[in-house]
């Protein structure tokens, strides 16, 4: 079944996330991920960039978000994330995204079986760190 966007931003983000995945640098895990954030009407691509020092590895979601922020694009509409299997952003990425956009819609794309899942950052991380309090 062909992809059917359910929100105006999804079509462009879907294609960009799939394309970004092809630029991933994942020589250690071989798990390539692409992300595309629609911010202020622009599509910003990100891909995972692994490093021998695993703590220095950057996930696709944070690459896209940091690129959008550095361009001054602060109105985030949604993010698509594509991988060769079912994927959920890691906790670091969820906390990173929640800092500015806890209600950010996420479109999770499983390229192996063609399925997608839609959730918000807050649905994945309802008890995010928000300063001196751990829960709202």
Order of alpha helices (4+ residues) and beta strands (2+ residues): alpha-beta-beta-alpha-beta-alpha-beta-beta-alpha
